[in-house]
Structure formats: C-alpha cells, structure tokens
Amino acid sequence: SFAYFTIKDRLPQILTKVIDTLHRHKNEFFEEHGEKGVEAEKRAISFLSKLRNELQTDKPVTPLEDELPDAALWNQYLDYQRNLSNGNGEPSWFQSPWLFVECYMYRRIHAALAQNPPIDNFDVFKEGKAQNFFESQEAVIALCTYYQELLKNIKDLNEKQLQEELFKLLQVSLWGNKCDLSFSAGEDSSQKSSILQSLENMVPYILVNDMEKLWSLLVNIKKNGTERSNVRVDIILDNAGFELVSDLVLADFLLASRLADEVYFHGKSIPWYVSDTTKHDFNWIVKQLQSANHMWMSRCGINWEGNLKKRAWVFSDHMFWTLPHDFSSMGGVAPDLYAELQKSNLLLFKGDLNYRKLTGDRKWEYSVPFHQALNKFHPAPLCSLRTLKSDTQVGLKPGQGEQIQASEPEWMISGKYGIVQFDAGL
C-alpha cells in the first residue's frame, strides 16, 4: 500500500533531510550560541539518527520521554494502540496505523529540537517552505494581480458573477493543495505557472464538486441573517507557500464580497508534515507580500495586515491539530477547540491530512457517504478541499472509484484528482 511505501521510503528520506539541514546550520548555531549551540546540534542529530534507525528496523514505537505539554496525551494514545493490538506485541513502525506513526515521527522530530536549547526554536522545515514560496513567484504574482483587478469592480458584480468568482478562487485554493512538501519528501513542489489559466481543463478531475452547496449555504445565511449576526468562516490550513497565498486570497474575497464578516485560520503549533503552516509561516507570508516590489502583491499584503489588525482575520493554533487523533475524538480530547468550531457558519478543511483525520483514515468503500465517514464529527457545516494524495476516499458515485482505478491504478495518490466535498452536519 501507499502507507507501506511512505514508512519505508518517504519518512526516512525526510529524516535524512532534517539531519542534513541541522548539519548545514552548524556554523550559524555556533555564531549565535557558541559551543552550546554546537553541542545542542550534535545531541539533536544523534536523537534523529536513532529515530531513523528505529523506523528502518521496525522497532516498537516508544512512549515520549519529554516534558512537552502534549506528551501525556500522546502516551495515552500509544496505550490505546497497544490495547488494540490484542497482545500481539508492541505496536511497531510497520505494524501500526499509518496516520499514527507518521504523526508520531513529526512529533519526535519536534522533541529532538525542543529538548535541546538553545536551538529549540529552530524550524528544520523553514528553508523548504520559504523556497517553495519564492519558486512560486510567478503564480503568486498572477493570482494577486487577478485578485486586485477583481476588487476594482467587485461592487458592480451581480449574484451570478460573484458566484463564478467564488468558484474560481475555491478551485485555485483546491489545486494549490498540490504544493505539498511532505508528499514529495521535501523535493521541489512549487507552483510554477498561473493556475487560473488551466481551471477549465481541471474541472473533470474534481471527483466530488459541492461548490453549489457552499454558495447556497453562504447566500442563505446572508439572506436570512439579522443585521447584527456576523458570518464566520473557519479555514483549517494545510501547506504554507503558494497554497497559503491561495487560501488568503479566498479568505479576502469572502470579506470583500460580504459573503463572510470574519475568517478564522487554524494552523499548526509546531513544525509539521514538512510544509504545514505555523504562525511564523503565516506572518512571514503576509510580510513577504507586503514588502514585495510588485504593486499588486504588496497591495494584497498591506490589505491582509489590515484584516489581521482589525481582527476580521484571526490566526490561532491548537495542540489538537498535531495530535494523532482523528477529528471524531475532538469533542472528548479538545472540547475547547470543538466549542470554538461550533461558532462557525462554515469550516473549510484544506488538504489530505485533514481529510484523513476527518474520515478516520480508513480503507472505506468509495461510495460510503461522507457524513457516515465523519463518525459524528459535526461542529458546523464543513467542506473538504483536497487533492488526493493518500488511499482513502468516500462519497463517490457507485462505480466511480472502480472505473478510475481500472485505467489509473495510482489515481488516489497522484495529486491529479481533487474534491470539494461538503457536509451540512444535520
């Protein structure tokens, strides 16, 4: 399965890159922190080399020994996995659910640094994320230019035209999800050209397309709402770089078109899955755009800084997003986060990892309804925007998955297909 290939090949590659990154920054650690920095780097590398060896030799997954705030929750989850194995020995790297061990590896990478001050705040994935952004410049410029031109006459657009623009920007945000560095094991996956030109050609590759349902939801809230009630959309983010820019353009459009009054962004509290968005990445991208020497890029950045200042945009991160639990256990594990999401009118979940956690990462029949796979996770109406990069998919028409499988065995992991999959939560 793709899970086996991931654990056998992709994860060791990612660990090797992390170790190389620390090696390369040795002089920088010395300049900033003296001998202490070099010692910390050595300890972190030895920790990570040991981790890579455990993974490659299928050792048991060991409890976390650090004092970080989420360690107890992780170790409880490990106990839960032990009990599932019905006494068939300890859960090991190749004998455990994929979602669990993959999350566990990223948590151990975090521990390798967090336990080794003074380099404990170093993000081993930061360079890759920045490079992805800079290599996607043409696509970023094209998108910002398109969007700023759109803003000039957004007041004059009728309902049909607004709907068309929303659908366009939803698709840009969907296909922006192809730029995923954990999927390419950290190799270049930047968006080189403008997605806008090819949207028409990519419509057939959207296997579930519920954009009409999103539109109806937002328009009806507006029509039925009182003057006082704010419409809130939450975006549970995936990758930094070009994908994040596409999400920010979508979020700004929701405000400019009055389809929403506030947008809440949810990112990761620690570096995660190579290219996932942290608070630092979020602020960094806004600053990059603001200071760009391209007129429309900087206009976007300045406006977005304004959205954050007046709290029309709010960024938050929560420990739950970097736990191994699927979302159906959020109510029990993180009731505060669940209650926060219940305040939303619409939740947009970006990307593959969020989809795996929405559906419990199970090998469902393709035609199982999305609502059923969510396993009672319904804080608010929700929608997944995802390009397929792992072998779980629900909510397809009978025979649809089997038909694609016959001609394209790799269809679920190639990133070629996407979904805009909605659940009203009722």
N, C-alpha and C positions, 0 to 999 in steps of 0.2 A: 504494500500500500504506500501511498504518498507519505503517510506517517513514518513508516519504516525508513524510507529514503531521507526524510527530514532528520531523524535522530542519527542515522548512520553517517550521512554526508554533510547536510547543511549546518547542523549545530556545531560539529567540530570545526568546520570552516569559520564559522562566526567567532568561536572561542579563539582560534588561531589569530584572526584579525585583531581581536581585542588585545591579546598578548603583544602582538606587533605594535599596536598603537601605543601601549604603555612604554615599550622599548624605545620607540621613536621620540617620546616626550621626556626621556630621562634627563637630558640637559636642562630642559625647561623646569623640571621639578627641582633640579639642583640649584638653578639660578634663583628660583622663588623661595625654596625652603632649605637649601644647604643639604648636608648629609642626611638629615631627617627625611627629606623628600625622596632621596635615592633609596634609602632603607625601606621606606613605605612602598616604593615602586617594586622593589625586589620581593617583598612579602606578598604584595597583590599578585605578582606574576606567578609566584610559587603556588599560591592558593588556586589560581586559574589553571595552571598546568595540572595540578592534582585533580581538579574538577574535570578537565578534558580526559584525563586517564580513566577516571571513574565512569564517565559516559561511554568511552570507546570499549571498555572491558565489561560493560553491563553490570556494574556493581549495584548493590542496593542503594536506594535513594535515602540519604541520611537526614535526620532532623536538623533544623537550623540551629546553630550554636551562638548566633549573635544576639544582641540585646535590642535589636531594632523593634519599633512599635508593633509591627505585624507578625513577629516571629511566632508568637503563641498561636495565632490563627492558622499560620502555615503548618505548624506541628500538629495541631488538631486535625487539619485536613489530611496530613500524612497518616495519622492514626486511622482516619476514616478509610483511606485507601488500603491500609493494612487489613482492616476488618473485611473489606470487600474481597480480598484475595483468598478468603476461606482457609486460612492456614497453609496456602501454597507458597510459603516462604515470604521473604520481604519483597515489597514492590521494588523492582529494579528499573534501570533506564529503558530497557527494551521490553519489559513485561508490565507496563503501566499505561494508563490512558495518555495519549499523545498530548492533549491540552495541558494536563497536569505537569508532565516532565518538561515540556517546552517552557511553560511559565516558571517552573522551578529553576531552570538553567538561568533565566534572566534575573531571577531573584538572587541567585548565588553570585552572579557577576556583580550585582549591586553590592552585596555583602563584602566582596573582595576589596572594593574601594571604601565603602562606608566604615569598615573596621580598620582602615589604615590611614588615619590622619597623618600628615597634613594634606594628602591628596584625596581626601574623602568626598570632595565635591566635584571631582573631575568626571565629566561625562565622556565615556570612551566612544560614544557614537556621534559626538557633536560634529566632528570634521565631516563625516559622511553626509550628515543632514545638511550642513552648510554647502557642501559640494553639489549635492542634489539640487539645491535651490539655485546656485549660480549657473549650473549647467542647463537649467530650465528657463534661463532668462528670456529667450525668445517667446516661449509660451506664456510666461508671466506678463511680458510687455503686451502681447496680443490680447490677452484676457483683460488687463487693466484698461487698455485703450478701448476695447469693445464696450466695457462696462461704463467708462466715463462718458463715452458718446451716448450710450443708452440713457444715462442720468439726465442729460441735457433736455430730453423731451419726455421724460417718464410721466410728467403731469398730464401730457396730452394723450397717453395711451388708453385705448378702451379696454374693456374687460378681456376680450379675446386676445388682444395684443399682449396684455400683461401675462395672461396665461402662457402664451407662446414663449415669452422671455423667461418665465419661471421654469418652464420645461427645459429650455436650453441650458440654463445655469444648473439645474439639477443634474442634467446629463454631463456637464463639464465636471461637476463635483463627483459624479459616479465614475467617470473614466479617469479622473485624476487619481483615483484609488489604485491605478496600475503602478504608480510610482512607489513601490514598497521595497525597502532595502533588506528586510529580513527574508523576503521571498527570493531575492536574487543573491542571498548570502552576502549582502553588502556591496555587490558589484553595481556598476552604474545603472540606474533605472530612471534617469531624469526624463522629463517630458520635453523633447527637443522642439517639437513644432506645435503650432496652434491646434488645439483640439476642436475649436469652433468650426474649422473648415470641414471636418470629417464627421460631424454629428449625424447628418442624414444617413451616411453609409453604415453607421454603427447601430442604428435603431433595431435592425433584425437580430442583433446579438444581445438585446435586452430580453431575457427569458421570461421575466415577470415584470410587467410595466404598470405600476399602480399610480402613475403621476396624476391621473384624473382624480383619484380618490384624495390625494393630498390637496389638490386645488379645491375640490368641493369642501373639504374639511375647513381650510383656511378662510374661504369665501363665506361659508355659512356662519363661522364664528363671528366674522365681521358683521354680517347682516343681522344676526340675532343678538349680538353682544350689546351691553349697555355702553354708554359713553365712557363710563368710569373703568370698566374692566380692561386690564392690559392683556394683550395676546402675547403669550410667551412660547417661543420655540427653543428647544434644547438640542445642541449638536454634540454627540458623543464622538470626539475626534479620533482619527486614526493617524496617518503619517504627517510629519512636518514637510517642508519643501513645497513643491508645486501643489500637492493635494491640499495642503493647508490654505494656500492662497485661493484655490478654487472654492473652499468652504467659506472663507471670509468674504469673497465676492457674493456668494449665495446669501450669506447672513446679512450683508449690507443691502442687498436687493430686497430682502424681506422687510427691512425697515423702510427703505425708500419707497416701496410700493404700498406701504401701510398694511401689508398682509400680517406683519407682526410689529409689536411695540418694543419687545426686548428679546435678546438672544443670549442664552447661557451656553458657554462652551465647557465641555468636560475633557480634561487632559490627564496625562499620567503624572503621578507624584515622583516617580523615579525614571531614569532612562530605561526604555522597554522595547522589546522586539525591534531593535536596531533603529528604526526611524519614527517611532511613535512620538507624538507631540507632548513636550513638557511645558511648564510655564515659561521657562527660559526660551525655548524654541518659539513659543507664541509671541512673546515680547520682541524677540530678536527679529522675527519676520516683519512685524509691524515697523520696527525701526529701520530695517533694510529698505523697505519700500519708501518710507518717509524720506530717507536721505538719498534715494536713487536720483541719478541725473536725468531721468526720463520723466517728462512732465506728468503723464497720467499715472505712472507708478507712484510718484511721490504724492500726487493728489489722493490716491487711494490710501496710502499710509497715513497722511495727515487726517483724513476723514475718520479712519479707523481708530487712531489715537483719540480723536474726539468722541467716538462712540464709547470707548472704554472710560474716558474721563467722566462723561455724563451718565455712565452706568446703563446705557442702552445695550451695551455688551458687558458680560461678566464672565471672567475665566475662573474656573475652580478645578481643583484636583482632589481626588479622594482615594484613600488607600485601597478601597474595594476594587478599583479598576485594575490593580496589579496583584490581585489575589488569583488563585487558580479556580475559584468557584464559578459555576455558570450563573447566569443572571436570575434564574428561578430561585436561587437561595439568597438573593439580595435582601429581601424583606426580613429574614432572620439574622443574617450576618452584618448587614449595614442598614438598619431601619431608618437611620437619619438620611442616608442618600435616597432610599426608596421614597421617603416622605417628600424630599426635595423634588424628585422627578414627578411626583403626583401633582405638583403645582403647575406643570407644563401643559400646554394645549397640544403639543406635538413633539415627539422625540425622534430625532434623526440619528440613527446609528451608522457610523461610517465603517466600511471595511470588513475584512474577513475574520479577524479575531473576534470582533464584536458579534458577528453572525454566528460563529462557532459557540460563543458563550450564550447567545440568545436561544440557540437550538440544542444546547447541551452537548454539542459536538458529537452527535450520534450518527450511526450509519442508517439514517431513515430511508424508507421508501420515498422516491422522489415526489410522489403525489400526496404524501401526508400533508394536511393543511398546516400552514404557518402557525395559526392560532393554537393548534394542538401541540406543535413542537415547542412553543414558548413555555409550556408547562406552568400555566397560571401566572406568568410574569406579565402583568398589565398595569403598570403605574399610570399610564396615559396612552392615548393613541400613538403608535410608533411605526417607524418605517426604516427598513434597512437599505442603505445604498452601498452596494458591494460588487466588486469584480471577483469572480470565482477563482480562488487560489488554494482551495482545500476540498477534500472529497466529502462535503456534506451539503445537501441542498434539498429543500422541501417546497411544497406549494406549486409544483409544476402540474401541467395538464397530464391526464393519463397517457402514458406512452411517449411523452415529450422527451424525458431524460433518456429513455432507452433508445429512441430514434437517433439522438445526437451521439450517444455512446457508440452506436454501431459504426458511424463514419469517423468519429473523432474520440478515440479512447482517452485522450488527455484533456477533454473539454472542461473537467472540473478543476483543473489545476493550472491552466494555461494563462488565466487572466484575460482571455479573449471575450468571455461572456460576462454579462452583468445582470443585476436585478435591482429593481426599485420596488420593494415588497412591503406592503402596508398591512397593519392590523389595527382595527378600530378599538380593540381591547374590551368589547362589550360581552 
